[in-house]
Amino acid sequence: MIYALNLGGRSKTSIEVCHYNMLRAKPPKKRGHYRAYPEGTLLECIKKIQQGELGVKAASREYSIPKTTLLDKLSGRRPIISTQGPPPVLSSEEELKLVRWILHMSKIGYGQTRHELCATVKAILDDDRRPNPFKNNLPGPHWVRAFLRRHPESRPEKVDNWFDEFHSYMTETDEVEEGAEILNDPTRIFNCDESGFPLAGKAEKVLAPKGAKYVYQFSNSDRRQITVMACMNASGSYVEPMLVFPNTRFRYDPLEGAPDDWCVGRSPNGWMNASVFYECVANHFHPFLQKENIKLPVVLLLDGHSSHLSLEVTSFCAENGIILFCLPAHCSHVLQPCDLSLFKALKQSWKTEVRRWKALHIGQVVTKANFASVFAPVWRAASKPQTAQNGFRAAGLYPFNKAACDRGKLYPSTLFSQPEAGGSSSLAQQPEPDSQESGPSSAPSEAQIAFKHLDASLSDEKRWLFNRRWSEGYNIETDELYNIWRGLRSKQTASTDTHPTSQRQQDDTHGDDDRTRLQQDDTGVDEYRTRRQHDGDVTQVQRPSSSDFFAKHLRFPTTQERPKRPNRLGEALPHAVSGRVFRSYLQRKRDEKEEDENRKRVNKEKREEARKRKAADQNKKGRKDKRTRSESINEDECAKCKASYDDKEEDWIGCECGRWFHKTCTDIMDAAALSNSEIEGLEWQCEECL
């Protein structure tokens, strides 16, 4: 029951009693969680609507995006890419700088931990003094998780040059016949490499009583390893392996338990050397080509180890249709098919097989005598055709594609790359992509100039967004600035040189530009910059911008200055090891070595002759001095007291030089009490002879 009091103007006060049904009010409807749509899905949906492939209603039903959301974004009432909630402490542009710094540092081997990321942000906020909810300006774990949600994604020339040189040598030089056909025939592209397999294996954790202080595991005390030379081609065929043992003689059969077509080599330390590699190529690899009827010539890719570059090997290969081509230095983990696929499977299978063999042979260990029998099932399990094909495909050697190899593995090497003459050694100072020439001598077009100025006027966030839209092929009609930027870039791309860079390389180049901007103008950050504006008597002092603080704390490592060793040839050596140029270089080196050895041998002979003449002169002089001394010796008197000789022989003692002394005149203790036989046993010499 509700009482209503009506005080209407000047009328009498009346109290009306109204009867209403007391209904319980419904609680307010809770708003559901904000529905976030993946950026790529939203852009794809809008693109199909703008191109007329789908209507708004059909697109809403297909992509599960509300119709009102699509209408708002298409009409421009809401931005296409938007965020909810309070703005982050760092702006989008600053977070993009931070993301690019983190990604680049991880590529070159200086990955940042979460603690280091928070410490870097704290240092920036300490200098910037902007208000933030953090305690002591140190972000907490919640900020780190939110930062990673906002940015989940938290071009070496050496490899490209090698691919160009390899393709040019195979297709354009007169030294190779049917080079283009070889590159398209997987049975004629081979790769060989060697790796060591330890006899002891690797110890692993074992089960033991809980709380045990000492846990032992039976293992092999022999820490040596057996070198295995493996060879395969791009079609998936394998040459049987060669085992290199650290012996010069065998008291056992080193291939016991292995197939009959395996090969064995011997070296003093068990490593590959020039003579063993020659035996492998001449007596194992070449007979395999003849046995399998593989069409010659073939190309054999290998690393630049000194054992692979002897004159005997290169001459044999040049005479028998084997093209030896060397991989670039420090790139075997990117371009060596054996390292990319085969050896990984072999190492894992070797660990498993050693454990299984030890479990079946309790108390025994793997030795050189039984290595072949243990390794045979390992080779059968790992040498699958698909493994070889995957290795050549990952290296970009077959199918021939220099963009297929993983260049991300080479980013740490950029820290140690040598700067060009007159250039800076800092990694942050990279050439601008727009300043690079698009052709040998072509001038920039009007589209290139316009695109350069427009791209430079964009913020880092806009440039990153436009590049992403460009790479994904979006055409957003509502964004006029992007459409202008897209049109200019299309014209600029059409007018570039005949060797355009890939989109991935362009994005990396823009990342280098952002890294350059981060480190520019990093001087004078600790002091405020003053800008005086004369508005009457008002003088304003402006603090440094946030980019200054980021440039101060987002530091990049610099290249290590190392003196370059001069090339003895005066020019770079070719990678075609079996070619005429490299073989002439090896022949010249051998001739120089022989001349040097002959010169050393002649000098040694001269030194020996001089030594002999000197020794002969000294002996001649010694004999002359001895004759002179013997001529002046008087045997009839004591050489010390000069007393005349008497008939008492027991009182005298003689020296080998012919001098005679009284026993009492010598330095022999109690000489008078010694008999003649005892004195002869002393082998005494006088002071003149000593």
Secondary structure by P-SEA (a helix, b strand, c coil): cbbbbbbcccccbbbbbbbbcbbbbbccccccccccccaaaaaaaaaaaaaccccaaaaaaaacccaaaaaaaaaccccccccccccccccaaaaaaaaaaaaaaaaacccccaaaaaaaaaaaaaaaccccccccccccaaaaaaaaaaccccccaaaaaaaaaaaaaacccccccaaaaaaaccccbbbbbbbbbbcccccccccccccccbbbbbbbcccbbbbbbbbbccccccccbbbbcccccccccccccccccbbbbbcccccccaaaaaaaaaccaaaaaaaacccccbbbbbccccccccaaaaaaaaaccbbbbbcccccccccccccccaaaaaaaaaaaaaaaaaaaccccccccccccccaaaaaaacccaaaaaaaaaaaccccccccccccccccccccccccccccccccccccccccccccccccccaaaaaaaaaaaaccaaaaaaaaaaaaacccccccaaaaaaaaaaaaaaaacccccccaaaaaaaaaaaaaaaaacccccccbbbbbbbccccbbbbbcccaaaaaaacbbbbbbbbbbbccccccbbbbcccccaaaaaaaaaaaaaaaaaaaaaaaaaaaaaaaaaaaaaaaaaaaaaaaaaaaaacccccccccccccccccccccccccccccccccccccccccccaaaaaaacccccccc
